Amino acid sequence: MDAKHWRETLQAVGKTAHHLIGIVLTRGEVAEKALPDDFRRVGTLARVHRVQETDGRLQVLVECLQRFTVERTFGEEAPFRARVVYVPNPSASRPTR
């Protein structure tokens, strides 16, 4: 990850009590240039545990918590915000043996 582009967003997430962020793949080759129409409709809610910067690159350790679908995005500039609907975890509905 390019530290210059993502640093401000990850610092903002780090200042929250929950440290949660939505991760969504983009259709473009360079995520830093993505616009809302480039986002896939399914993403993952993740908790950021650690961010380390080395040589202008970020290494981010996250814990993926739950999938979601993007209902609507807000804004045309990063950091983007979205209204999402959480997808139930299929393993939670399986009967235990």
All heavy atoms as an XYZ file, in Angstrom:
778
protein
N       0.837     -1.181      0.000
C       0.000      0.000      0.000
C       0.881      1.242      0.000
O       1.837      1.307      0.764
C      -0.830      0.057      1.275
C      -2.062     -0.698      1.320
S      -2.864     -0.313      2.900
C      -4.469     -0.766      2.415
N       0.508      2.202     -0.781
C       1.227      3.465     -0.827
C       0.897      4.272      0.433
O      -0.239      4.677      0.635
C       0.824      4.224     -2.086
C       1.442      5.597     -2.181
O       2.528      5.800     -1.602
O       0.850      6.471     -2.836
N       1.871      4.474      1.287
C       1.653      5.156      2.569
C       1.088      6.557      2.388
O       0.219      6.981      3.152
C       2.960      5.208      3.352
N       1.565      7.272      1.403
C       1.124      8.657      1.185
C      -0.394      8.731      0.983
O      -1.057      9.605      1.533
C       1.851      9.232     -0.035
C       1.526     10.655     -0.337
C       2.312     11.138     -1.545
C       1.931     12.546     -1.926
N       2.652     12.987     -3.121
N      -0.928      7.815      0.233
C      -2.359      7.839     -0.084
C      -3.230      7.360      1.085
O      -4.293      7.908      1.324
C      -2.634      6.982     -1.322
C      -4.061      7.015     -1.746
N      -4.588      8.044     -2.489
C      -5.083      6.169     -1.504
C      -5.864      7.819     -2.700
N      -6.189      6.683     -2.115
N      -2.813      6.335      1.808
C      -3.657      5.679      2.806
C      -3.411      6.131      4.243
O      -4.210      5.828      5.129
C      -3.483      4.168      2.716
C      -3.923      3.626      1.402
C      -3.121      3.245      0.365
C      -5.263      3.439      0.947
N      -3.885      2.831     -0.695
C      -5.210      2.936     -0.367
C      -6.506      3.654      1.530
C      -6.332      2.630     -1.108
C      -7.643      3.349      0.790
C      -7.549      2.855     -0.502
N      -2.335      6.834      4.513
C      -1.966      7.201      5.881
C      -3.090      7.934      6.618
O      -3.451      7.573      7.740
C      -0.699      8.055      5.873
C      -0.179      8.382      7.276
C       1.073      9.256      7.249
N       2.184      8.568      6.602
C       2.757      8.990      5.466
N       2.334     10.079      4.860
N       3.767      8.330      4.943
N      -3.656      8.969      6.009
C      -4.686      9.776      6.671
C      -5.919      8.940      7.032
O      -6.454      9.050      8.131
C      -5.094     10.946      5.776
C      -6.080     11.884      6.419
C      -6.435     13.062      5.519
O      -5.629     13.423      4.633
O      -7.521     13.618      5.706
N      -6.354      8.091      6.127
C      -7.520      7.246      6.385
C      -7.245      6.285      7.535
O      -8.053      6.138      8.446
C      -7.918      6.458      5.119
O      -8.278      7.390      4.095
C      -9.083      5.527      5.389
N      -6.094      5.622      7.505
C      -5.778      4.657      8.557
C      -5.549      5.334      9.902
O      -5.893      4.777     10.953
C      -4.577      3.808      8.149
C      -4.896      2.822      7.021
C      -3.633      2.228      6.440
C      -5.845      1.740      7.505
N      -5.025      6.555      9.905
C      -4.881      7.294     11.165
C      -6.261      7.630     11.735
O      -6.476      7.534     12.941
C      -4.070      8.561     10.950
C      -2.596      8.305     10.778
C      -1.812      9.566     10.424
O      -2.361     10.577      9.992
N      -0.491      9.494     10.588
N      -7.207      8.008     10.877
C      -8.566      8.315     11.325
C      -9.230      7.071     11.919
O      -9.894      7.148     12.954
C      -9.397      8.871     10.172
N      -9.046      5.929     11.281
C      -9.598      4.672     11.797
C      -8.969      4.351     13.151
O      -9.656      3.917     14.077
C      -9.362      3.512     10.789
C      -9.694      2.164     11.415
C     -10.178      3.735      9.532
N      -7.673      4.576     13.293
C      -6.975      4.306     14.543
C      -7.449      5.162     15.701
O      -7.305      4.769     16.858
N      -8.033      6.318     15.416
C      -8.519      7.211     16.471
C      -9.921      6.843     16.949
O     -10.389      7.395     17.935
C      -8.509      8.653     15.983
C      -7.110      9.192     15.808
C      -7.125     10.610     15.267
C      -5.703     11.103     15.020
N      -5.680     12.445     14.425
N     -10.594      5.931     16.244
C     -11.930      5.527     16.660
C     -11.836      4.464     17.751
O     -10.817      3.783     17.885
C     -12.746      4.956     15.476
O     -12.133      3.739     15.037
C     -12.825      5.948     14.325
N     -12.899      4.294     18.508
C     -12.916      3.294     19.575
C     -12.940      1.871     19.018
O     -12.400      0.952     19.621
C     -14.131      3.519     20.473
N     -13.535      1.690     17.855
C     -13.729      0.344     17.311
C     -12.666     -0.099     16.312
O     -12.511     -1.283     16.058
C     -15.102      0.238     16.657
C     -15.400      1.366     15.718
N     -14.766      1.521     14.504
C     -16.262      2.400     15.835
C     -15.230      2.593     13.905
N     -16.126      3.154     14.694
N     -11.931      0.831     15.706
C     -10.878      0.541     14.714
C     -11.399     -0.265     13.519
O     -10.698     -1.122     12.989
C      -9.691     -0.182     15.348
C      -8.999      0.608     16.390
N      -8.153      0.039     17.293
C      -9.018      1.919     16.690
C      -7.688      0.952     18.114
N      -8.202      2.111     17.757
N     -12.624      0.011     13.094
C     -13.236     -0.735     11.997
C     -13.133      0.016     10.679
O     -13.219      1.243     10.637
C     -14.708     -1.019     12.291
C     -14.980     -1.879     13.519
C     -16.474     -1.992     13.755
C     -14.348     -3.248     13.381
N     -12.985     -0.761      9.608
C     -12.901     -0.206      8.261
C     -13.547     -1.194      7.293
O     -13.532     -2.400      7.531
C     -11.428      0.076      7.873
C     -11.340      0.898      6.592
C     -10.623     -1.213      7.783
C      -9.940      1.454      6.323
N     -14.139     -0.687      6.232
C     -14.680     -1.550      5.188
C     -13.648     -1.710      4.082
O     -13.046     -0.735      3.643
N     -13.439     -2.941      3.668
C     -12.482     -3.234      2.608
C     -13.258     -3.740      1.396
O     -14.014     -4.703      1.505
C     -11.461     -4.287      3.065
C     -10.697     -3.786      4.287
C     -10.511     -4.648      1.922
C      -9.827     -4.828      4.931
N     -13.048     -3.077      0.247
C     -13.768     -3.422     -0.977
C     -12.768     -3.467     -2.132
O     -11.955     -2.552     -2.284
C     -14.873     -2.380     -1.286
C     -15.637     -2.746     -2.540
C     -15.819     -2.222     -0.105
N     -12.826     -4.523     -2.921
C     -11.984     -4.601     -4.110
C     -12.439     -3.583     -5.148
O     -13.612     -3.208     -5.190
C     -12.052     -5.995     -4.731
C     -11.367     -7.116     -3.969
C     -11.642     -8.447     -4.662
C      -9.882     -6.874     -3.867
N     -11.515     -3.168     -5.994
C     -11.853     -2.258     -7.080
C     -11.616     -2.939     -8.417
O     -10.841     -3.885     -8.519
C     -11.005     -0.970     -7.022
O      -9.636     -1.313     -7.171
C     -11.222     -0.226     -5.721
N     -12.298     -2.457     -9.432
C     -12.151     -3.019    -10.772
C     -10.887     -2.504    -11.462
O     -10.364     -3.144    -12.334
C     -13.376     -2.688    -11.606
C     -14.595     -3.446    -11.157
C     -15.809     -3.103    -12.012
N     -16.962     -3.838    -11.545
C     -17.782     -3.442    -10.591
N     -17.583     -2.293     -9.980
N     -18.800     -4.176    -10.236
N     -10.413     -1.348    -11.077
C      -9.233     -0.760    -11.694
C      -7.954     -1.418    -11.218
O      -7.935     -2.161    -10.245
N      -6.874     -1.115    -11.908
C      -5.581     -1.698    -11.544
C      -4.930     -0.983    -10.371
O      -4.122     -1.562     -9.664
C      -4.652     -1.655    -12.762
C      -5.212     -2.441    -13.908
C      -4.178     -3.315    -14.558
O      -3.020     -3.288    -14.132
O      -4.556     -4.028    -15.480
N      -5.281      0.289    -10.156
C      -4.673      1.075     -9.081
C      -5.784      1.544     -8.139
O      -6.569      2.421     -8.479
C      -3.900      2.287     -9.651
C      -3.259      3.091     -8.540
C      -2.865      1.827    -10.659
N      -5.838      0.948     -6.945
C      -6.895      1.258     -5.987
C      -6.898      2.732     -5.590
O      -7.952      3.302     -5.323
C      -6.753      0.381     -4.751
N      -5.723      3.355     -5.565
C      -5.627      4.752     -5.154
C      -6.353      5.694     -6.111
O      -6.667      6.815     -5.760
C      -4.155      5.170     -5.029
C      -3.449      4.569     -3.836
C      -2.926      3.156     -4.072
O      -3.202      2.560     -5.143
O      -2.250      2.623     -3.179
N      -6.630      5.258     -7.324
C      -7.326      6.087     -8.317
C      -8.789      5.713     -8.472
O      -9.477      6.241     -9.328
C      -6.619      5.967     -9.671
C      -5.215      6.517     -9.658
C      -4.569      6.399    -11.010
C      -3.137      6.925    -10.973
N      -2.469      6.816    -12.263
N      -9.287      4.804     -7.653
C     -10.655      4.303     -7.785
C     -11.688      5.375     -7.451
O     -11.489      6.210     -6.565
C     -10.857      3.096     -6.887
N     -12.792      5.300     -8.157
C     -13.978      6.112     -7.906
C     -15.093      5.167     -7.461
O     -14.993      3.949     -7.674
C     -14.373      6.871     -9.165
C     -13.330      7.885     -9.662
C     -13.751      8.465    -11.004
C     -13.131      8.989     -8.636
N     -16.171      5.669     -6.874
C     -17.228      4.779     -6.384
C     -17.743      3.764     -7.412
O     -18.040      2.631     -7.045
C     -18.331      5.752     -5.958
C     -17.581      6.963     -5.534
C     -16.433      7.060     -6.511
N     -17.824      4.130     -8.668
C     -18.307      3.176     -9.679
C     -17.333      2.025     -9.909
O     -17.698      1.003    -10.505
C     -18.576      3.886    -11.007
C     -19.812      4.764    -10.953
O     -20.654      4.563    -10.041
O     -19.954      5.647    -11.818
N     -16.089      2.162     -9.461
C     -15.080      1.114     -9.613
C     -15.163      0.050     -8.521
O     -14.532     -0.994     -8.634
C     -13.667      1.715     -9.586
C     -13.430      2.696    -10.709
O     -13.958      2.471    -11.815
O     -12.719      3.691    -10.481
N     -15.919      0.315     -7.453
C     -15.983     -0.613     -6.328
C     -16.847     -1.820     -6.647
O     -17.892     -1.701     -7.282
C     -16.562      0.058     -5.081
C     -15.742      1.199     -4.559
C     -16.354      2.279     -3.972
C     -14.360      1.198     -4.633
C     -15.624      3.336     -3.469
C     -13.607      2.247     -4.143
C     -14.245      3.318     -3.556
N     -16.417     -2.980     -6.159
C     -17.257     -4.178     -6.212
C     -18.394     -3.970     -5.232
O     -18.346     -3.107     -4.363
C     -16.452     -5.429     -5.825
C     -15.259     -5.678     -6.716
C     -15.703     -6.190     -8.043
N     -14.520     -6.440     -8.882
C     -14.575     -7.099     -9.992
N     -15.708     -7.586    -10.433
N     -13.488     -7.289    -10.700
N     -19.437     -4.748     -5.336
C     -20.623     -4.586     -4.486
C     -20.493     -5.318     -3.154
O     -21.260     -5.064     -2.240
C     -21.883     -5.079     -5.205
C     -22.258     -4.246     -6.409
C     -22.814     -2.881     -6.014
N     -21.791     -1.880     -6.225
C     -21.795     -0.620     -5.834
N     -22.779     -0.119     -5.211
N     -20.831      0.192     -6.051
N     -19.562     -6.255     -3.035
C     -19.394     -7.011     -1.795
C     -18.054     -6.653     -1.178
O     -17.048     -6.558     -1.881
C     -19.467     -8.542     -2.055
C     -19.199     -9.325     -0.780
C     -20.829     -8.917     -2.627
N     -18.056     -6.444      0.127
C     -16.828     -6.118      0.837
C     -16.779     -6.828      2.176
O     -17.647     -7.641      2.495
N     -15.768     -6.480      2.974
C     -15.573     -7.107      4.280
C     -15.326     -6.040      5.337
O     -14.505     -5.148      5.135
C     -14.362     -8.063      4.241
O     -14.590     -9.042      3.235
C     -14.154     -8.741      5.573
N     -16.029     -6.154      6.441
C     -15.787     -5.307      7.598
C     -14.564     -5.871      8.320
O     -14.482     -7.085      8.552
C     -16.992     -5.324      8.544
C     -16.838     -4.537      9.838
C     -16.768     -3.041      9.544
C     -17.976     -4.857     10.786
N     -13.605     -5.018      8.641
C     -12.367     -5.489      9.271
C     -11.956     -4.568     10.408
O     -12.197     -3.366     10.372
C     -11.248     -5.560      8.235
N     -11.322     -5.164     11.402
C     -10.750     -4.401     12.517
C      -9.248     -4.276     12.264
O      -8.569     -5.272     12.031
C     -10.990     -5.112     13.845
C     -10.364     -4.364     15.036
C     -10.777     -4.923     16.379
N     -12.166     -4.494     16.638
C     -13.201     -5.334     16.739
N     -13.041     -6.617     16.624
N     -14.413     -4.862     16.968
N      -8.763     -3.043     12.310
C      -7.335     -2.787     12.095
C      -6.607     -3.016     13.423
O      -6.904     -2.369     14.420
C      -7.090     -1.354     11.589
C      -5.600     -1.085     11.435
C      -7.818     -1.125     10.270
N      -5.656     -3.951     13.405
C      -4.884     -4.257     14.617
C      -3.523     -3.568     14.629
O      -3.038     -3.173     15.677
C      -4.684     -5.768     14.762
C      -5.921     -6.477     15.190
N      -6.364     -6.490     16.482
C      -6.840     -7.185     14.479
C      -7.482     -7.185     16.572
N      -7.792     -7.612     15.362
N      -2.897     -3.460     13.451
C      -1.562     -2.854     13.421
C      -1.300     -2.260     12.050
O      -1.667     -2.832     11.028
C      -0.509     -3.906     13.740
C       0.901     -3.329     13.817
C       1.935     -4.335     14.242
N       1.993     -5.430     13.276
C       2.214     -6.698     13.591
N       2.384     -7.046     14.826
N       2.270     -7.609     12.659
N      -0.646     -1.114     12.033
C      -0.200     -0.467     10.797
C       1.285     -0.192     10.963
O       1.703      0.413     11.942
C      -0.956      0.855     10.537
C      -0.444      1.525      9.280
C      -2.456      0.614     10.454
N       2.065     -0.639      9.997
C       3.516     -0.436     10.037
C       3.952      0.173      8.713
O       3.576     -0.309      7.653
C       4.217     -1.777     10.251
C       5.716     -1.676     10.316
C       6.338     -3.037     10.614
O       5.728     -3.894     11.232
N       7.559     -3.225     10.151
N       4.745      1.233      8.792
C       5.246      1.886      7.587
C       6.738      1.606      7.422
O       7.517      1.775      8.352
C       5.010      3.393      7.653
C       5.394      4.108      6.390
C       5.014      5.566      6.387
O       4.188      5.993      7.226
O       5.550      6.301      5.540
N       7.100      1.150      6.228
C       8.497      0.873      5.900
C       8.753      1.329      4.470
O       8.057      0.902      3.549
C       8.813     -0.636      6.003
O       8.433     -1.091      7.299
C      10.282     -0.910      5.772
N       9.732      2.198      4.292
C      10.126      2.667      2.959
C       8.952      3.201      2.138
O       8.813      2.913      0.956
C      10.824      1.544      2.179
C      12.105      1.074      2.850
O      12.785      1.918      3.476
O      12.417     -0.124      2.750
N       8.079      3.975      2.787
C       6.956      4.589      2.079
C       5.813      3.649      1.747
O       4.890      4.005      1.019
N       5.845      2.442      2.268
C       4.791      1.452      2.045
C       4.170      1.102      3.387
O       4.849      1.081      4.413
C       5.348      0.186      1.397
C       6.134      0.392      0.131
C       5.332      0.707     -1.084
N       4.508     -0.434     -1.462
C       3.580     -0.365     -2.388
N       3.360      0.758     -3.022
N       2.869     -1.404     -2.694
N       2.877      0.790      3.376
C       2.188      0.405      4.597
C       1.919     -1.093      4.598
O       1.541     -1.669      3.576
C       0.847      1.136      4.717
C       0.905      2.629      4.972
C      -0.482      3.220      4.949
C       1.588      2.927      6.288
N       2.106     -1.682      5.745
C       1.719     -3.063      5.964
C       0.644     -3.002      7.044
O       0.883     -2.447      8.132
C       2.914     -3.876      6.421
C       2.671     -5.354      6.438
C       3.945     -6.106      6.752
O       4.593     -5.841      7.763
N       4.307     -7.018      5.875
N      -0.535     -3.552      6.740
C      -1.680     -3.420      7.634
C      -2.170     -4.811      8.031
O      -2.444     -5.640      7.169
C      -2.822     -2.628      6.958
C      -3.989     -2.436      7.902
C      -2.313     -1.277      6.449
N      -2.290     -5.037      9.343
C      -2.809     -6.295      9.853
C      -4.258     -6.065     10.264
O      -4.534     -5.213     11.118
C      -1.990     -6.770     11.055
C      -2.487     -8.039     11.738
C      -2.375     -9.234     10.792
C      -1.712     -8.284     13.018
N      -5.179     -6.797      9.628
C      -6.604     -6.652      9.923
C      -7.202     -7.998     10.286
O      -6.705     -9.048      9.895
C      -7.392     -6.039      8.742
C      -6.889     -4.656      8.389
C      -7.383     -6.946      7.537
N      -8.296     -7.942     11.022
C      -9.091     -9.112     11.355
C     -10.414     -8.956     10.625
O     -11.172     -8.021     10.901
C      -9.313     -9.163     12.869
C     -10.295    -10.201     13.326
C     -10.641    -10.046     14.799
O     -10.214     -9.064     15.440
O     -11.348    -10.914     15.311
N     -10.695     -9.823      9.683
C     -11.942     -9.744      8.925
C     -13.090    -10.255      9.783
O     -13.001    -11.331     10.378
C     -11.829    -10.540      7.631
S     -10.590     -9.839      6.525
N     -14.170     -9.465      9.857
C     -15.255     -9.772     10.773
C     -16.530    -10.240     10.084
O     -17.149    -11.209     10.516
C     -15.568     -8.543     11.635
C     -14.400     -8.027     12.471
C     -14.773     -6.706     13.128
C     -13.996     -9.061     13.502
N     -16.946     -9.537      9.021
C     -18.210     -9.887      8.393
C     -18.291     -9.287      6.990
O     -17.811     -8.184      6.753
C     -19.372     -9.358      9.241
C     -20.710     -9.837      8.765
C     -21.808     -9.569      9.779
O     -21.582     -8.982     10.831
N     -23.001     -9.998      9.465
N     -18.910    -10.037      6.093
C     -19.108     -9.529      4.729
C     -20.293     -8.574      4.706
O     -21.191     -8.642      5.539
C     -19.362    -10.679      3.760
C     -18.146    -11.525      3.527
C     -18.338    -12.549      2.444
N     -19.602    -13.244      2.586
C     -20.209    -13.893      1.606
N     -19.681    -13.942      0.415
N     -21.345    -14.495      1.797
N     -20.276     -7.683      3.710
C     -21.391     -6.761      3.510
C     -21.579     -6.502      2.025
O     -20.693     -6.764      1.223
C     -21.178     -5.432      4.256
C     -19.936     -4.680      3.854
C     -19.909     -3.912      2.698
C     -18.799     -4.716      4.637
C     -18.767     -3.198      2.333
C     -17.653     -4.018      4.291
C     -17.643     -3.262      3.133
N     -22.753     -5.986      1.677
C     -22.993     -5.505      0.321
C     -23.149     -3.995      0.395
O     -23.725     -3.467      1.348
C     -24.246     -6.130     -0.325
O     -25.380     -5.874      0.506
C     -24.082     -7.624     -0.512
N     -22.618     -3.318     -0.592
C     -22.685     -1.858     -0.649
C     -24.026     -1.467     -1.263
O     -24.348     -1.853     -2.382
C     -21.522     -1.277     -1.485
C     -21.648      0.233     -1.596
C     -20.185     -1.676     -0.887
N     -24.811     -0.725     -0.502
C     -26.104     -0.235     -0.979
C     -25.959      1.104     -1.701
O     -26.617      1.345     -2.700
C     -27.074     -0.073      0.198
C     -27.458     -1.375      0.850
C     -28.398     -2.180     -0.016
O     -29.431     -1.642     -0.425
O     -28.073     -3.357     -0.277
N     -25.105      1.962     -1.150
C     -24.939      3.308     -1.714
C     -23.607      3.882     -1.241
O     -23.211      3.660     -0.107
C     -26.082      4.197     -1.233
C     -26.010      5.606     -1.738
C     -27.217      6.420     -1.333
N     -27.035      7.761     -1.834
C     -27.379      8.846     -1.182
N     -27.966      8.771     -0.018
N     -27.160     10.032     -1.696
N     -22.929      4.585     -2.128
C     -21.695      5.276     -1.731
C     -21.966      6.769     -1.640
O     -22.878      7.285     -2.286
C     -20.550      5.019     -2.734
O     -20.974      5.412     -4.034
C     -20.132      3.564     -2.733
N     -21.158      7.446     -0.833
C     -21.309      8.886     -0.633
C     -19.994      9.568     -0.970
O     -18.933      9.139     -0.526
C     -21.680      9.189      0.821
C     -22.953      8.535      1.263
C     -22.921      7.326      1.940
C     -24.180      9.112      0.976
C     -24.096      6.713      2.350
C     -25.365      8.509      1.376
C     -25.312      7.299      2.065
N     -20.056     10.616     -1.750
C     -18.879     11.397     -2.089
C     -18.160     10.888     -3.325
O     -18.333      9.752     -3.747
N     -17.353     11.759     -3.889
C     -16.571     11.436     -5.087
C     -15.079     11.456     -4.821
O     -14.292     11.303     -5.733
C     -16.920     12.430     -6.217
C     -18.342     12.309     -6.726
C     -18.626     10.970     -7.387
O     -17.749     10.465     -8.117
O     -19.715     10.419     -7.169
N     -14.699     11.694     -3.550
C     -13.285     11.723     -3.184
C     -13.053     10.857     -1.945
O     -13.914     10.754     -1.080
C     -12.843     13.156     -2.872
C     -12.859     14.080     -4.061
C     -12.389     15.470     -3.716
O     -11.832     15.670     -2.612
O     -12.566     16.375     -4.539
N     -11.887     10.247     -1.890
C     -11.523      9.428     -0.734
C     -11.303     10.327      0.490
O     -10.899     11.475      0.329
C     -10.272      8.632     -1.053
N     -11.564      9.852      1.669
C     -12.069      8.524      1.987
C     -13.570      8.440      1.707
O     -14.329      9.349      2.040
C     -11.777      8.353      3.473
C     -11.754      9.754      4.011
C     -11.273     10.622      2.879
N     -13.980      7.351      1.067
C     -15.380      7.157      0.707
C     -16.148      6.591      1.887
O     -15.601      5.901      2.738
C     -15.487      6.193     -0.478
C     -14.797      6.707     -1.706
C     -13.574      6.207     -2.084
C     -15.375      7.705     -2.470
C     -12.921      6.685     -3.204
C     -14.735      8.188     -3.595
C     -13.512      7.681     -3.960
N     -17.409      6.895      1.912
C     -18.320      6.338      2.919
C     -19.432      5.626      2.157
O     -19.734      5.973      1.027
C     -18.896      7.438      3.801
C     -17.810      8.142      4.601
C     -18.406      9.137      5.571
N     -17.363      9.866      6.254
C     -16.828      9.494      7.401
N     -17.237      8.387      7.981
N     -15.883     10.193      7.971
N     -20.020      4.649      2.817
C     -21.063      3.876      2.147
C     -22.113      3.405      3.134
O     -21.835      3.227      4.322
C     -20.449      2.662      1.447
N     -23.312      3.209      2.612
C     -24.363      2.531      3.376
C     -24.260      1.064      2.977
O     -24.240      0.743      1.787
C     -25.749      3.054      3.023
C     -26.851      2.311      3.789
C     -28.243      2.792      3.452
N     -28.338      4.227      3.626
C     -28.969      5.037      2.771
N     -29.533      4.565      1.687
N     -29.011      6.334      2.998
N     -24.179      0.182      3.958
C     -23.995     -1.237      3.679
C     -25.067     -2.070      4.385
O     -25.698     -1.615      5.334
C     -22.598     -1.737      4.105
C     -21.499     -0.952      3.392
C     -22.406     -1.671      5.604
N     -25.233     -3.292      3.898
C     -26.101     -4.283      4.531
C     -25.216     -5.492      4.820
O     -24.551     -6.000      3.912
C     -27.281     -4.685      3.621
C     -28.079     -5.821      4.230
C     -28.165     -3.487      3.350
N     -25.208     -5.931      6.063
C     -24.349     -7.047      6.446
C     -24.953     -8.371      5.994
O     -26.148     -8.597      6.113
C     -24.095     -7.033      7.959
C     -23.261     -5.842      8.339
C     -23.845     -4.685      8.848
C     -21.889     -5.849      8.133
C     -23.075     -3.579      9.161
C     -21.109     -4.742      8.434
C     -21.720     -3.615      8.951
O     -20.962     -2.521      9.240
N     -24.083     -9.239      5.481
C     -24.473    -10.557      5.004
C     -24.310    -11.535      6.165
O     -23.232    -11.584      6.770
C     -23.580    -10.994      3.817
C     -23.923    -12.393      3.352
C     -23.690     -9.987      2.678
N     -25.356    -12.310      6.477
C     -25.224    -13.269      7.574
C     -24.089    -14.263      7.307
O     -23.867    -14.671      6.170
C     -26.581    -14.001      7.602
C     -27.503    -13.113      6.845
C     -26.671    -12.338      5.873
N     -23.398    -14.637      8.377
C     -22.299    -15.589      8.270
C     -22.897    -16.991      8.119
O     -23.582    -17.463      9.013
C     -21.442    -15.508      9.539
C     -20.213    -16.381      9.464
O     -20.071    -17.200      8.566
N     -19.347    -16.217     10.440
N     -22.633    -17.682      6.994
C     -23.243    -18.993      6.787
C     -22.828    -20.029      7.824
O     -23.593    -20.906      8.165
C     -22.780    -19.421      5.395
C     -21.715    -18.479      5.005
C     -21.783    -17.284      5.902
N     -21.634    -19.933      8.362
C     -21.200    -20.916      9.353
C     -21.955    -20.769     10.661
O     -22.082    -21.722     11.424
C     -19.692    -20.802      9.590
O     -19.379    -19.558     10.168
N     -22.493    -19.580     10.941
C     -23.245    -19.368     12.177
C     -24.589    -20.081     12.135
O     -25.164    -20.392     13.171
C     -23.448    -17.881     12.414
N     -25.116    -20.361     10.940
C     -26.420    -20.995     10.836
C     -26.332    -22.509     10.690
O     -27.337    -23.192     10.668
C     -27.189    -20.411      9.644
O     -26.489    -20.673      8.449
N     -25.117    -23.062     10.598
C     -24.948    -24.508     10.482
C     -25.198    -25.176     11.841
O     -24.757    -24.664     12.866
C     -23.542    -24.855     10.017
C     -23.273    -24.456      8.606
C     -21.888    -24.916      8.214
N     -21.543    -24.316      6.933
C     -20.316    -24.147      6.499
N     -19.296    -24.528      7.241
N     -20.076    -23.617      5.330
N     -25.857    -26.313     11.820
C     -26.052    -27.016     13.096
C     -24.729    -27.571     13.619
O     -23.852    -27.945     12.838
C     -27.007    -28.153     12.731
C     -26.936    -28.296     11.256
C     -26.474    -26.976     10.707
N     -24.572    -27.581     14.921
C     -23.356    -28.128     15.521
C     -23.521    -29.624     15.710
O     -24.627    -30.135     15.865
C     -23.068    -27.470     16.883
O     -24.193    -27.651     17.734
C     -22.783    -25.998     16.708
N     -22.412    -30.333     15.700
C     -22.462    -31.791     15.863
C     -22.152    -32.190     17.265
O     -21.472    -31.676     17.998
C     -21.467    -32.452     14.913
C     -21.876    -32.220     13.499
C     -20.926    -32.934     12.588
N     -21.380    -32.699     11.228
C     -20.860    -33.275     10.189
N     -19.877    -34.119     10.331
N     -21.298    -33.027      9.005
